Amino acid sequence: MSTVQKDIENGVAFLRLNRPDVFNSFNREMALQFQKELNFCEQSELVRAIVVMGNGKAFCAGQDLKEVTNKDLDLSFRTLLEEHYAPIIKIIRGLKKPVIAAVDGVAAGAGANIALACDVVLASERTSFIQVFSGIGLVPDSGGTFFLPRLIGFQKASALAMLGDKIKADEAERIGMIYKVFPVDAFEEEIRNIAVKMASMPTLALVLIKQALNASMTNSLEEQLKLETELQLQASESNDYEEGVTAFLQKRKPNFKGN
């Protein structure tokens, strides 16, 4: 079976990590397949929003340690980071479409940090996030040391990275690590509602918002104000802007095309 399942409906691509017997931990096959599916979504005109999920009882438990310790495979940490995880994070942040992480169950290690790299992170009540790296003598990767302090502040990020505490979904929402938590029995319906809403929104505007937020990580205020002007000019020339204003004045629901 495919290590990443893809279904497209109503403009939304649902990508499901599919190694449930090992809590969707990454092996090389799944990492490369995930990159392939994300790139497909970038190119496909059928896709206007992406949801990343996990099959089974976990979202993703990070790297499959049995693969790393298999001497016959000779998989170095350099290979894992430069060919698996760094490309995944770069693709997610560069995708010209919104990416939603729908986290149901454990998100640990690289699995947690891939989720946190997404544009919107939603979780079920039974979800927990764990920076497991220090427990086995490693350093957070997959953008963890970049996104965590920006999401929750330096002190909490430092403590979570060093202590490896488990953070439950409600606490993750409270400290600003994720956007929202839903009951388990309503989780998939809520995810679909939000994803379909995003797919029906002005995609270009969402892409430009994503570009602005990416740049804000390193820009000065002056640089960011200049970028906002440039991006706003692009947005104001779009068909979706014209449709949005027209619909507002006519007091009707806009029909955005994503351009």
CYANA upper distance limits for C-alpha pairs under 8 A (distance plus 0.5 A):
  2 SER  CA     18 ASN  CA      7.48
  3 THR  CA     17 LEU  CA      6.69
  3 THR  CA     18 ASN  CA      5.16
  3 THR  CA     19 ARG  CA      6.54
  3 THR  CA     29 GLU  CA      7.72
  3 THR  CA     30 MET  CA      5.70
  3 THR  CA     33 GLN  CA      7.62
  4 VAL  CA     15 LEU  CA      6.91
  4 VAL  CA     16 ARG  CA      5.94
  4 VAL  CA     17 LEU  CA      5.23
  4 VAL  CA     18 ASN  CA      5.74
  4 VAL  CA     30 MET  CA      7.03
  4 VAL  CA     33 GLN  CA      6.98
  4 VAL  CA     34 PHE  CA      6.72
  4 VAL  CA     37 GLU  CA      8.35
  5 GLN  CA     14 PHE  CA      8.33
  5 GLN  CA     15 LEU  CA      6.12
  5 GLN  CA     16 ARG  CA      5.48
  5 GLN  CA     17 LEU  CA      7.12
  5 GLN  CA     18 ASN  CA      7.07
  6 LYS  CA     13 ALA  CA      7.11
  6 LYS  CA     14 PHE  CA      6.12
  6 LYS  CA     15 LEU  CA      5.23
  6 LYS  CA     16 ARG  CA      7.00
  6 LYS  CA     37 GLU  CA      8.05
  7 ASP  CA     13 ALA  CA      6.15
  7 ASP  CA     14 PHE  CA      5.68
  7 ASP  CA     15 LEU  CA      7.30
  8 ILE  CA     12 VAL  CA      5.95
  8 ILE  CA     13 ALA  CA      4.84
  8 ILE  CA     14 PHE  CA      6.67
  8 ILE  CA     46 LEU  CA      8.16
  8 ILE  CA     47 VAL  CA      7.73
  9 GLU  CA     13 ALA  CA      7.15
 10 ASN  CA    196 VAL  CA      6.91
 10 ASN  CA    199 ALA  CA      8.08
 11 GLY  CA     46 LEU  CA      6.16
 11 GLY  CA     47 VAL  CA      5.26
 11 GLY  CA     48 ARG  CA      5.74
 11 GLY  CA     49 ALA  CA      7.04
 11 GLY  CA    196 VAL  CA      7.48
 11 GLY  CA    199 ALA  CA      6.13
 11 GLY  CA    200 SER  CA      8.20
 12 VAL  CA     46 LEU  CA      8.41
 12 VAL  CA     47 VAL  CA      6.01
 12 VAL  CA     48 ARG  CA      6.53
 12 VAL  CA     49 ALA  CA      5.40
 12 VAL  CA     50 ILE  CA      6.08
 12 VAL  CA     51 VAL  CA      7.68
 12 VAL  CA    195 ALA  CA      7.01
 12 VAL  CA    196 VAL  CA      6.89
 12 VAL  CA    199 ALA  CA      6.77
 13 ALA  CA     41 CYS  CA      7.58
 13 ALA  CA     47 VAL  CA      6.46
 13 ALA  CA     48 ARG  CA      8.36
 13 ALA  CA     49 ALA  CA      6.88
 13 ALA  CA     50 ILE  CA      5.28
 13 ALA  CA     51 VAL  CA      6.67
 14 PHE  CA     50 ILE  CA      6.52
 14 PHE  CA     51 VAL  CA      5.31
 14 PHE  CA     52 VAL  CA      6.66
 14 PHE  CA     53 MET  CA      7.74
 15 LEU  CA     37 GLU  CA      8.15
 15 LEU  CA     50 ILE  CA      7.82
 15 LEU  CA     51 VAL  CA      6.52
 15 LEU  CA     52 VAL  CA      5.41
 15 LEU  CA     53 MET  CA      6.59
 16 ARG  CA     52 VAL  CA      6.49
 16 ARG  CA     53 MET  CA      5.17
 16 ARG  CA     54 GLY  CA      5.42
 16 ARG  CA     55 ASN  CA      6.58
 17 LEU  CA     24 ASN  CA      6.42
 17 LEU  CA     30 MET  CA      8.21
 17 LEU  CA     34 PHE  CA      8.44
 17 LEU  CA     52 VAL  CA      8.11
 17 LEU  CA     53 MET  CA      6.71
 17 LEU  CA     54 GLY  CA      5.08
 17 LEU  CA     55 ASN  CA      6.56
 17 LEU  CA     59 PHE  CA      8.10
 17 LEU  CA     60 CYS  CA      8.05
 18 ASN  CA     24 ASN  CA      6.39
 18 ASN  CA     54 GLY  CA      6.94
 18 ASN  CA     55 ASN  CA      5.98
 19 ARG  CA     23 PHE  CA      6.82
 19 ARG  CA     24 ASN  CA      4.76
 19 ARG  CA     25 SER  CA      7.27
 19 ARG  CA     55 ASN  CA      7.78
 20 PRO  CA     24 ASN  CA      5.52
 20 PRO  CA     54 GLY  CA      8.23
 20 PRO  CA     55 ASN  CA      6.20
 20 PRO  CA     56 GLY  CA      5.53
 20 PRO  CA     57 LYS  CA      7.57
 20 PRO  CA     58 ALA  CA      7.80
 21 ASP  CA     56 GLY  CA      8.42
 22 VAL  CA     61 ALA  CA      8.33
 22 VAL  CA     64 ASP  CA      8.25
 23 PHE  CA     56 GLY  CA      7.70
 23 PHE  CA     57 LYS  CA      7.24
 23 PHE  CA     58 ALA  CA      5.69
 23 PHE  CA     59 PHE  CA      7.58
 23 PHE  CA     60 CYS  CA      6.33
 23 PHE  CA     61 ALA  CA      6.13
 24 ASN  CA     54 GLY  CA      7.13
 24 ASN  CA     55 ASN  CA      7.80
 24 ASN  CA     58 ALA  CA      7.27
 24 ASN  CA     59 PHE  CA      7.12
 24 ASN  CA     60 CYS  CA      5.23
 24 ASN  CA     61 ALA  CA      6.61
 24 ASN  CA     62 GLY  CA      8.15
 25 SER  CA     60 CYS  CA      5.92
 25 SER  CA     61 ALA  CA      5.27
 25 SER  CA     62 GLY  CA      5.38
 25 SER  CA     63 GLN  CA      5.70
 25 SER  CA     64 ASP  CA      5.51
 25 SER  CA    111 GLY  CA      8.14
 26 PHE  CA     30 MET  CA      6.29
 26 PHE  CA     31 ALA  CA      6.55
 26 PHE  CA     60 CYS  CA      8.23
 26 PHE  CA     61 ALA  CA      8.28
 26 PHE  CA     62 GLY  CA      6.43
 26 PHE  CA     63 GLN  CA      5.22
 26 PHE  CA     64 ASP  CA      5.83
 27 ASN  CA     31 ALA  CA      6.74
 27 ASN  CA     63 GLN  CA      7.11
 27 ASN  CA     64 ASP  CA      6.21
 27 ASN  CA     67 GLU  CA      7.07
 28 ARG  CA     32 LEU  CA      6.67
 28 ARG  CA     80 LEU  CA      8.42
 28 ARG  CA     84 HIS  CA      7.62
 29 GLU  CA     33 GLN  CA      6.54
 30 MET  CA     34 PHE  CA      6.36
 31 ALA  CA     35 GLN  CA      6.89
 31 ALA  CA     84 HIS  CA      5.97
 31 ALA  CA     85 TYR  CA      7.92
 31 ALA  CA     88 ILE  CA      8.28
 32 LEU  CA     36 LYS  CA      6.76
 32 LEU  CA     84 HIS  CA      7.11
 33 GLN  CA     37 GLU  CA      6.69
 34 PHE  CA     38 LEU  CA      6.67
 34 PHE  CA     88 ILE  CA      8.16
 35 GLN  CA     39 ASN  CA      6.68
 35 GLN  CA     87 PRO  CA      7.89
 35 GLN  CA     88 ILE  CA      6.39
 35 GLN  CA     91 ILE  CA      7.97
 36 LYS  CA     40 PHE  CA      6.69
 37 GLU  CA     41 CYS  CA      6.77
 38 LEU  CA     42 GLU  CA      6.89
 38 LEU  CA     91 ILE  CA      7.70
 38 LEU  CA     92 ILE  CA      8.08
 39 ASN  CA     43 GLN  CA      7.02
 39 ASN  CA     91 ILE  CA      7.99
 40 PHE  CA     44 SER  CA      6.51
 41 CYS  CA     47 VAL  CA      6.42
 41 CYS  CA     50 ILE  CA      7.93
 42 GLU  CA     47 VAL  CA      8.16
 42 GLU  CA     95 LEU  CA      6.61
 42 GLU  CA     96 LYS  CA      7.06
 42 GLU  CA     97 LYS  CA      7.51
 47 VAL  CA    199 ALA  CA      8.28
 48 ARG  CA     97 LYS  CA      6.48
 48 ARG  CA     98 PRO  CA      8.00
 48 ARG  CA    198 MET  CA      8.28
 48 ARG  CA    199 ALA  CA      5.36
 48 ARG  CA    200 SER  CA      8.24
 48 ARG  CA    203 THR  CA      7.33
 48 ARG  CA    258 GLY  CA      8.26
 49 ALA  CA     97 LYS  CA      6.13
 49 ALA  CA     98 PRO  CA      5.70
 49 ALA  CA     99 VAL  CA      6.68
 49 ALA  CA    100 ILE  CA      8.29
 49 ALA  CA    195 ALA  CA      7.04
 49 ALA  CA    196 VAL  CA      8.24
 49 ALA  CA    198 MET  CA      6.92
 49 ALA  CA    199 ALA  CA      5.53
 50 ILE  CA     97 LYS  CA      7.80
 50 ILE  CA     98 PRO  CA      6.81
 50 ILE  CA     99 VAL  CA      5.28
 50 ILE  CA    100 ILE  CA      6.54
 50 ILE  CA    195 ALA  CA      7.95
 51 VAL  CA     99 VAL  CA      6.42
 51 VAL  CA    100 ILE  CA      5.19
 51 VAL  CA    101 ALA  CA      6.34
 51 VAL  CA    102 ALA  CA      7.04
 51 VAL  CA    195 ALA  CA      7.58
 52 VAL  CA     99 VAL  CA      7.89
 52 VAL  CA    100 ILE  CA      6.68
 52 VAL  CA    101 ALA  CA      5.43
 52 VAL  CA    102 ALA  CA      6.44
 53 MET  CA     59 PHE  CA      6.70
 53 MET  CA    101 ALA  CA      6.95
 53 MET  CA    102 ALA  CA      5.70
 53 MET  CA    103 VAL  CA      6.74
 53 MET  CA    104 ASP  CA      8.11
 54 GLY  CA     58 ALA  CA      6.73
 54 GLY  CA     59 PHE  CA      4.79
 54 GLY  CA     60 CYS  CA      6.98
 54 GLY  CA    103 VAL  CA      7.84
 54 GLY  CA    104 ASP  CA      7.79
 55 ASN  CA     59 PHE  CA      7.51
 57 LYS  CA    104 ASP  CA      7.84
 57 LYS  CA    105 GLY  CA      6.17
 57 LYS  CA    106 VAL  CA      8.14
 58 ALA  CA    103 VAL  CA      8.47
 58 ALA  CA    104 ASP  CA      6.64
 58 ALA  CA    105 GLY  CA      4.68
 58 ALA  CA    106 VAL  CA      5.30
 58 ALA  CA    107 ALA  CA      7.34
 59 PHE  CA    103 VAL  CA      5.95
 59 PHE  CA    104 ASP  CA      6.05
 59 PHE  CA    105 GLY  CA      5.97
 59 PHE  CA    106 VAL  CA      6.13
 59 PHE  CA    107 ALA  CA      5.90
 59 PHE  CA    111 GLY  CA      7.72
 60 CYS  CA    106 VAL  CA      6.97
 60 CYS  CA    107 ALA  CA      5.55
 60 CYS  CA    108 ALA  CA      6.89
 60 CYS  CA    110 ALA  CA      8.49
 60 CYS  CA    111 GLY  CA      5.18
 60 CYS  CA    112 ALA  CA      7.78
 61 ALA  CA    106 VAL  CA      7.09
 61 ALA  CA    107 ALA  CA      6.14
 61 ALA  CA    108 ALA  CA      5.16
 61 ALA  CA    109 GLY  CA      7.02
 61 ALA  CA    110 ALA  CA      7.96
 61 ALA  CA    111 GLY  CA      6.10
 61 ALA  CA    112 ALA  CA      8.37
 62 GLY  CA    107 ALA  CA      7.95
 62 GLY  CA    108 ALA  CA      6.02
 62 GLY  CA    109 GLY  CA      5.33
 62 GLY  CA    110 ALA  CA      4.95
 62 GLY  CA    111 GLY  CA      4.91
 62 GLY  CA    112 ALA  CA      7.90
 63 GLN  CA    109 GLY  CA      7.94
 63 GLN  CA    110 ALA  CA      7.12
 63 GLN  CA    111 GLY  CA      8.34
 64 ASP  CA     68 VAL  CA      7.35
 65 LEU  CA     69 THR  CA      6.69
 66 LYS  CA     70 ASN  CA      6.59
 67 GLU  CA     73 LEU  CA      7.86
 67 GLU  CA     75 LEU  CA      8.16
 68 VAL  CA     73 LEU  CA      8.41
 68 VAL  CA     74 ASP  CA      8.29
 68 VAL  CA     75 LEU  CA      6.46
 68 VAL  CA     76 SER  CA      7.86
 68 VAL  CA     77 PHE  CA      8.50
 70 ASN  CA     74 ASP  CA      7.49
 70 ASN  CA     75 LEU  CA      8.45
 71 LYS  CA     75 LEU  CA      8.32
 75 LEU  CA     79 THR  CA      6.87
 75 LEU  CA     80 LEU  CA      7.55
 76 SER  CA     80 LEU  CA      6.90
 77 PHE  CA     81 LEU  CA      6.60
 78 ARG  CA     82 GLU  CA      6.29
 78 ARG  CA     83 GLU  CA      8.42
 79 THR  CA     83 GLU  CA      5.86
 79 THR  CA     84 HIS  CA      7.62
 80 LEU  CA     84 HIS  CA      5.55
 80 LEU  CA     85 TYR  CA      7.00
 81 LEU  CA     85 TYR  CA      5.51
 81 LEU  CA     86 ALA  CA      6.10
 81 LEU  CA    141 ASP  CA      8.29
 81 LEU  CA    142 SER  CA      7.99
 82 GLU  CA     86 ALA  CA      6.02
 82 GLU  CA     87 PRO  CA      7.43
 83 GLU  CA     87 PRO  CA      6.82
 84 HIS  CA     88 ILE  CA      7.03
 85 TYR  CA     89 ILE  CA      6.83
 85 TYR  CA    110 ALA  CA      8.17
 85 TYR  CA    142 SER  CA      5.95
 86 ALA  CA     90 LYS  CA      6.67
 86 ALA  CA    142 SER  CA      6.50
 86 ALA  CA    143 GLY  CA      8.21
 87 PRO  CA     91 ILE  CA      6.50
 88 ILE  CA     92 ILE  CA      6.73
 88 ILE  CA    114 ILE  CA      8.26
 89 ILE  CA     93 ARG  CA      6.73
 89 ILE  CA    114 ILE  CA      7.07
 89 ILE  CA    117 ALA  CA      7.06
 89 ILE  CA    142 SER  CA      7.03
 89 ILE  CA    143 GLY  CA      7.48
 90 LYS  CA     94 GLY  CA      6.44
 91 ILE  CA     95 LEU  CA      6.27
 92 ILE  CA     99 VAL  CA      7.48
 92 ILE  CA    117 ALA  CA      7.55
 92 ILE  CA    118 CYS  CA      6.94
 93 ARG  CA    117 ALA  CA      7.48
 93 ARG  CA    118 CYS  CA      7.64
 93 ARG  CA    119 ASP  CA      8.42
 93 ARG  CA    210 LYS  CA      8.35
 93 ARG  CA    214 ASN  CA      7.96
 95 LEU  CA     99 VAL  CA      8.41
 96 LYS  CA    204 LEU  CA      8.40
 96 LYS  CA    207 VAL  CA      5.74
 97 LYS  CA    203 THR  CA      7.19
 97 LYS  CA    206 LEU  CA      7.69
 97 LYS  CA    207 VAL  CA      6.43
 98 PRO  CA    119 ASP  CA      6.65
 98 PRO  CA    198 MET  CA      8.05
 98 PRO  CA    206 LEU  CA      7.33
 98 PRO  CA    207 VAL  CA      7.57
 98 PRO  CA    210 LYS  CA      8.40
 99 VAL  CA    118 CYS  CA      5.97
 99 VAL  CA    119 ASP  CA      5.85
 99 VAL  CA    120 VAL  CA      7.22
100 ILE  CA    118 CYS  CA      6.36
100 ILE  CA    119 ASP  CA      6.42
100 ILE  CA    120 VAL  CA      5.35
100 ILE  CA    121 VAL  CA      6.38
100 ILE  CA    122 LEU  CA      7.87
100 ILE  CA    195 ALA  CA      7.93
101 ALA  CA    115 ALA  CA      5.85
101 ALA  CA    116 LEU  CA      8.29
101 ALA  CA    118 CYS  CA      6.48
101 ALA  CA    119 ASP  CA      8.26
101 ALA  CA    120 VAL  CA      6.76
101 ALA  CA    121 VAL  CA      5.25
101 ALA  CA    122 LEU  CA      6.57
102 ALA  CA    121 VAL  CA      6.79
102 ALA  CA    122 LEU  CA      5.53
102 ALA  CA    123 ALA  CA      6.28
102 ALA  CA    191 ILE  CA      7.35
103 VAL  CA    107 ALA  CA      7.62
103 VAL  CA    115 ALA  CA      8.03
103 VAL  CA    121 VAL  CA      7.85
103 VAL  CA    122 LEU  CA      6.58
103 VAL  CA    123 ALA  CA      5.07
103 VAL  CA    124 SER  CA      7.02
103 VAL  CA    127 THR  CA      7.15
104 ASP  CA    123 ALA  CA      6.26
104 ASP  CA    124 SER  CA      5.67
104 ASP  CA    125 GLU  CA      8.40
104 ASP  CA    126 ARG  CA      7.25
104 ASP  CA    127 THR  CA      5.81
104 ASP  CA    184 VAL  CA      8.43
105 GLY  CA    124 SER  CA      7.84
105 GLY  CA    126 ARG  CA      6.23
105 GLY  CA    127 THR  CA      4.66
105 GLY  CA    128 SER  CA      6.86
106 VAL  CA    127 THR  CA      5.98
106 VAL  CA    128 SER  CA      5.54
106 VAL  CA    129 PHE  CA      6.69
106 VAL  CA    130 ILE  CA      8.30
107 ALA  CA    111 GLY  CA      5.64
107 ALA  CA    112 ALA  CA      4.96
107 ALA  CA    115 ALA  CA      8.30
107 ALA  CA    127 THR  CA      7.87
107 ALA  CA    128 SER  CA      6.68
107 ALA  CA    129 PHE  CA      5.42
107 ALA  CA    130 ILE  CA      6.96
108 ALA  CA    112 ALA  CA      5.30
108 ALA  CA    113 ASN  CA      8.35
108 ALA  CA    129 PHE  CA      6.23
108 ALA  CA    130 ILE  CA      5.17
108 ALA  CA    131 GLN  CA      6.48
108 ALA  CA    132 VAL  CA      6.81
109 GLY  CA    113 ASN  CA      7.04
109 GLY  CA    130 ILE  CA      6.79
109 GLY  CA    131 GLN  CA      5.52
109 GLY  CA    132 VAL  CA      5.77
109 GLY  CA    133 PHE  CA      6.79
109 GLY  CA    140 PRO  CA      7.57
109 GLY  CA    141 ASP  CA      8.33
110 ALA  CA    114 ILE  CA      6.45
110 ALA  CA    140 PRO  CA      8.20
110 ALA  CA    141 ASP  CA      7.02
110 ALA  CA    142 SER  CA      6.10
110 ALA  CA    144 GLY  CA      8.36
111 GLY  CA    115 ALA  CA      6.88
112 ALA  CA    116 LEU  CA      6.83
112 ALA  CA    129 PHE  CA      6.40
112 ALA  CA    130 ILE  CA      7.23
112 ALA  CA    131 GLN  CA      7.75
113 ASN  CA    117 ALA  CA      6.70
113 ASN  CA    141 ASP  CA      8.05
113 ASN  CA    142 SER  CA      6.28
113 ASN  CA    143 GLY  CA      6.76
113 ASN  CA    144 GLY  CA      5.66
113 ASN  CA    147 PHE  CA      8.37
114 ILE  CA    118 CYS  CA      7.37
114 ILE  CA    142 SER  CA      6.92
114 ILE  CA    143 GLY  CA      8.10
115 ALA  CA    121 VAL  CA      7.08
116 LEU  CA    121 VAL  CA      7.15
116 LEU  CA    144 GLY  CA      8.39
116 LEU  CA    147 PHE  CA      7.40
116 LEU  CA    148 LEU  CA      8.24
116 LEU  CA    177 MET  CA      8.03
116 LEU  CA    178 ILE  CA      7.95
117 ALA  CA    143 GLY  CA      7.73
117 ALA  CA    147 PHE  CA      7.35
119 ASP  CA    210 LYS  CA      8.13
120 VAL  CA    178 ILE  CA      7.87
120 VAL  CA    179 TYR  CA      6.91
121 VAL  CA    178 ILE  CA      5.60
121 VAL  CA    179 TYR  CA      6.00
121 VAL  CA    180 LYS  CA      7.67
122 LEU  CA    178 ILE  CA      6.94
122 LEU  CA    179 TYR  CA      6.34
122 LEU  CA    180 LYS  CA      5.67
122 LEU  CA    181 VAL  CA      6.46
122 LEU  CA    182 PHE  CA      8.27
122 LEU  CA    191 ILE  CA      8.13
123 ALA  CA    127 THR  CA      6.68
123 ALA  CA    169 ALA  CA      6.91
123 ALA  CA    178 ILE  CA      8.28
123 ALA  CA    180 LYS  CA      6.97
123 ALA  CA    181 VAL  CA      5.34
123 ALA  CA    182 PHE  CA      6.83
123 ALA  CA    187 PHE  CA      8.24
124 SER  CA    169 ALA  CA      7.50
124 SER  CA    181 VAL  CA      5.91
124 SER  CA    182 PHE  CA      5.38
124 SER  CA    183 PRO  CA      6.16
124 SER  CA    184 VAL  CA      5.74
124 SER  CA    187 PHE  CA      6.45
125 GLU  CA    168 LYS  CA      8.40
125 GLU  CA    169 ALA  CA      6.34
125 GLU  CA    170 ASP  CA      7.45
125 GLU  CA    181 VAL  CA      6.61
125 GLU  CA    182 PHE  CA      6.43
125 GLU  CA    183 PRO  CA      5.90
125 GLU  CA    184 VAL  CA      6.47
126 ARG  CA    168 LYS  CA      8.03
126 ARG  CA    169 ALA  CA      7.49
126 ARG  CA    184 VAL  CA      7.48
127 THR  CA    168 LYS  CA      6.59
127 THR  CA    169 ALA  CA      5.80
128 SER  CA    166 LYS  CA      6.85
128 SER  CA    167 ILE  CA      5.89
128 SER  CA    168 LYS  CA      4.78
128 SER  CA    169 ALA  CA      6.02
129 PHE  CA    166 LYS  CA      6.34
129 PHE  CA    167 ILE  CA      5.65
129 PHE  CA    168 LYS  CA      6.92
129 PHE  CA    169 ALA  CA      7.92
129 PHE  CA    172 ALA  CA      8.35
130 ILE  CA    160 LEU  CA      8.44
130 ILE  CA    164 GLY  CA      6.67
130 ILE  CA    165 ASP  CA      6.75
130 ILE  CA    166 LYS  CA      5.33
130 ILE  CA    167 ILE  CA      6.88
131 GLN  CA    140 PRO  CA      7.36
131 GLN  CA    160 LEU  CA      7.02
131 GLN  CA    161 ALA  CA      6.16
131 GLN  CA    164 GLY  CA      5.50
131 GLN  CA    165 ASP  CA      7.62
131 GLN  CA    166 LYS  CA      8.12
132 VAL  CA    136 ILE  CA      7.90
132 VAL  CA    140 PRO  CA      8.48
132 VAL  CA    161 ALA  CA      8.32
132 VAL  CA    164 GLY  CA      5.78
133 PHE  CA    137 GLY  CA      6.89
133 PHE  CA    138 LEU  CA      5.21
133 PHE  CA    139 VAL  CA      5.99
133 PHE  CA    140 PRO  CA      6.14
133 PHE  CA    161 ALA  CA      8.00
133 PHE  CA    164 GLY  CA      7.72
134 SER  CA    138 LEU  CA      5.56
134 SER  CA    139 VAL  CA      6.68
134 SER  CA    140 PRO  CA      8.21
134 SER  CA    161 ALA  CA      7.47
134 SER  CA    162 MET  CA      6.41
134 SER  CA    163 LEU  CA      7.60
134 SER  CA    164 GLY  CA      6.97
135 GLY  CA    163 LEU  CA      8.45
135 GLY  CA    164 GLY  CA      7.27
139 VAL  CA    161 ALA  CA      8.46
140 PRO  CA    144 GLY  CA      6.02
140 PRO  CA    145 THR  CA      6.75
140 PRO  CA    161 ALA  CA      7.28
141 ASP  CA    145 THR  CA      7.30
143 GLY  CA    147 PHE  CA      6.55
144 GLY  CA    148 LEU  CA      6.15
145 THR  CA    149 PRO  CA      7.32
145 THR  CA    157 ALA  CA      8.40
146 PHE  CA    150 ARG  CA      7.44
147 PHE  CA    151 LEU  CA      6.57
148 LEU  CA    152 ILE  CA      6.55
148 LEU  CA    153 GLY  CA      7.78
148 LEU  CA    154 PHE  CA      8.44
148 LEU  CA    157 ALA  CA      6.01
148 LEU  CA    177 MET  CA      7.99
149 PRO  CA    153 GLY  CA      4.93
149 PRO  CA    154 PHE  CA      5.11
149 PRO  CA    155 GLN  CA      8.19
149 PRO  CA    156 LYS  CA      7.92
149 PRO  CA    157 ALA  CA      5.54
149 PRO  CA    158 SER  CA      8.10
150 ARG  CA    154 PHE  CA      7.93
151 LEU  CA    176 GLY  CA      6.70
151 LEU  CA    177 MET  CA      6.04
152 ILE  CA    156 LYS  CA      6.85
152 ILE  CA    157 ALA  CA      6.93
152 ILE  CA    175 ILE  CA      6.61
152 ILE  CA    176 GLY  CA      6.38
152 ILE  CA    177 MET  CA      6.44
153 GLY  CA    157 ALA  CA      6.62
154 PHE  CA    158 SER  CA      6.45
155 GLN  CA    159 ALA  CA      6.77
156 LYS  CA    160 LEU  CA      6.59
157 ALA  CA    161 ALA  CA      6.51
158 SER  CA    162 MET  CA      6.59
159 ALA  CA    163 LEU  CA      6.16
159 ALA  CA    164 GLY  CA      8.16
160 LEU  CA    164 GLY  CA      5.66
160 LEU  CA    165 ASP  CA      6.18
167 ILE  CA    171 GLU  CA      6.78
167 ILE  CA    172 ALA  CA      6.66
168 LYS  CA    172 ALA  CA      6.64
169 ALA  CA    173 GLU  CA      6.71
169 ALA  CA    181 VAL  CA      6.97
170 ASP  CA    174 ARG  CA      6.69
170 ASP  CA    181 VAL  CA      7.02
171 GLU  CA    175 ILE  CA      6.75
172 ALA  CA    176 GLY  CA      6.75
172 ALA  CA    177 MET  CA      5.51
172 ALA  CA    178 ILE  CA      6.33
173 GLU  CA    177 MET  CA      6.31
173 GLU  CA    178 ILE  CA      5.48
173 GLU  CA    179 TYR  CA      6.44
173 GLU  CA    180 LYS  CA      6.41
173 GLU  CA    181 VAL  CA      7.38
182 PHE  CA    186 ALA  CA      7.15
182 PHE  CA    187 PHE  CA      6.05
182 PHE  CA    190 GLU  CA      8.00
183 PRO  CA    187 PHE  CA      6.35
186 ALA  CA    190 GLU  CA      6.63
187 PHE  CA    191 ILE  CA      6.64
188 GLU  CA    192 ARG  CA      6.67
189 GLU  CA    193 ASN  CA      6.72
190 GLU  CA    194 ILE  CA      6.77
191 ILE  CA    195 ALA  CA      6.50
192 ARG  CA    196 VAL  CA      6.40
193 ASN  CA    197 LYS  CA      6.63
194 ILE  CA    198 MET  CA      6.74
195 ALA  CA    199 ALA  CA      6.66
196 VAL  CA    200 SER  CA      6.76
197 LYS  CA    201 MET  CA      6.95
198 MET  CA    203 THR  CA      8.46
199 ALA  CA    203 THR  CA      7.79
200 SER  CA    255 ASN  CA      8.29
200 SER  CA    256 PHE  CA      6.96
200 SER  CA    257 LYS  CA      8.29
200 SER  CA    258 GLY  CA      8.45
201 MET  CA    206 LEU  CA      8.44
201 MET  CA    256 PHE  CA      6.53
201 MET  CA    258 GLY  CA      7.58
202 PRO  CA    206 LEU  CA      7.09
202 PRO  CA    240 ASP  CA      6.26
202 PRO  CA    241 TYR  CA      8.42
202 PRO  CA    256 PHE  CA      5.92
202 PRO  CA    257 LYS  CA      7.22
202 PRO  CA    258 GLY  CA      5.27
202 PRO  CA    259 ASN  CA      7.48
203 THR  CA    207 VAL  CA      6.68
203 THR  CA    257 LYS  CA      8.24
203 THR  CA    258 GLY  CA      4.83
203 THR  CA    259 ASN  CA      7.18
204 LEU  CA    208 LEU  CA      6.69
204 LEU  CA    235 ALA  CA      7.63
204 LEU  CA    238 SER  CA      8.38
204 LEU  CA    258 GLY  CA      6.19
204 LEU  CA    259 ASN  CA      6.09
205 ALA  CA    209 ILE  CA      6.62
205 ALA  CA    235 ALA  CA      6.54
206 LEU  CA    210 LYS  CA      6.69
207 VAL  CA    211 GLN  CA      6.76
208 LEU  CA    212 ALA  CA      6.66
208 LEU  CA    231 LEU  CA      6.69
208 LEU  CA    235 ALA  CA      8.12
209 ILE  CA    213 LEU  CA      6.71
210 LYS  CA    214 ASN  CA      6.58
211 GLN  CA    215 ALA  CA      6.71
212 ALA  CA    216 SER  CA      6.62
212 ALA  CA    224 GLN  CA      8.09
212 ALA  CA    227 LEU  CA      7.60
212 ALA  CA    228 GLU  CA      7.35
212 ALA  CA    231 LEU  CA      8.27
213 LEU  CA    217 MET  CA      7.36
215 ALA  CA    219 ASN  CA      6.35
215 ALA  CA    224 GLN  CA      7.83
216 SER  CA    220 SER  CA      8.16
216 SER  CA    224 GLN  CA      6.86
219 ASN  CA    223 GLU  CA      6.10
219 ASN  CA    224 GLN  CA      6.27
220 SER  CA    224 GLN  CA      6.61
221 LEU  CA    225 LEU  CA      6.62
222 GLU  CA    226 LYS  CA      6.82
223 GLU  CA    227 LEU  CA      6.70
224 GLN  CA    228 GLU  CA      6.57
225 LEU  CA    229 THR  CA      6.88
226 LYS  CA    230 GLU  CA      6.97
227 LEU  CA    231 LEU  CA      6.61
228 GLU  CA    232 GLN  CA      6.37
229 THR  CA    233 LEU  CA      6.70
230 GLU  CA    234 GLN  CA      7.04
231 LEU  CA    235 ALA  CA      6.73
232 GLN  CA    236 SER  CA      6.48
233 LEU  CA    237 GLU  CA      6.98
234 GLN  CA    238 SER  CA      7.29
235 ALA  CA    241 TYR  CA      7.19
236 SER  CA    241 TYR  CA      6.31
236 SER  CA    242 GLU  CA      8.29
237 GLU  CA    241 TYR  CA      7.54
237 GLU  CA    242 GLU  CA      8.38
238 SER  CA    242 GLU  CA      7.25
238 SER  CA    259 ASN  CA      6.45
239 ASN  CA    243 GLU  CA      6.66
239 ASN  CA    257 LYS  CA      8.28
239 ASN  CA    259 ASN  CA      6.28
240 ASP  CA    244 GLY  CA      6.36
240 ASP  CA    256 PHE  CA      5.94
240 ASP  CA    257 LYS  CA      7.04
240 ASP  CA    258 GLY  CA      7.02
240 ASP  CA    259 ASN  CA      6.42
241 TYR  CA    245 VAL  CA      6.69
242 GLU  CA    246 THR  CA      6.59
243 GLU  CA    247 ALA  CA      6.44
243 GLU  CA    254 PRO  CA      6.78
243 GLU  CA    255 ASN  CA      7.49
243 GLU  CA    256 PHE  CA      7.30
244 GLY  CA    248 PHE  CA      6.63
244 GLY  CA    254 PRO  CA      6.11
244 GLY  CA    255 ASN  CA      8.37
244 GLY  CA    256 PHE  CA      7.96
245 VAL  CA    249 LEU  CA      6.72
246 THR  CA    250 GLN  CA      6.58
246 THR  CA    254 PRO  CA      8.49
247 ALA  CA    251 LYS  CA      6.28
247 ALA  CA    252 ARG  CA      5.58
247 ALA  CA    253 LYS  CA      6.53
247 ALA  CA    254 PRO  CA      5.61
248 PHE  CA    252 ARG  CA      6.87
248 PHE  CA    253 LYS  CA      8.14
248 PHE  CA    254 PRO  CA      8.09
